[in-house]
Amino acid sequence: QVQLVESGGGLVQPGGSLRLSCAASGSIFSINGMGWYRQAPGKQRELVAHIIRGGSTNYEDSVKGRFTISRDNAKNTVYLQMNSLKPEDTAVYYCQVRYYSTIEAYARKREEDYWGQGTQVTVSS
């Protein structure tokens, strides 16, 4: 079993900042990709930012220059620093990890995905 513990969401005024954290634990041999997705009411879930084990990142266009994704491989934790927040950033933010559960899975390149429960981010004055 894998557990993802998300934290850091909340209510913030436009222009403010929040930092999301997601810590993974459980039956994990190695984590490859870690990402943050969001889903606003009435909209599809979308990728916000993603980071692979080696550190390469990619961002959704609307958050480039405002959000920064990082990870601590020793702690199996991914972070999302969100600055200059806008009302349109309001959504439930979900952590996602792509991992190998065992060394055998790693050798066979058999990845699995796991999602967090989500944390609400509301940007409003």
Secondary structure, DSSP 4 states (H G I P E B T S, - for coil): -EEEEEE--EEE-TT--EEEEEEEEES-SEEEEEEEEEE-TTS--EEEEEE-TT--EEE-GGGTTTEEEEEETTTTEEEEEE-S--GGG-EEEEEEEEEESSHHHHHTT--EEEE---EEEEE--
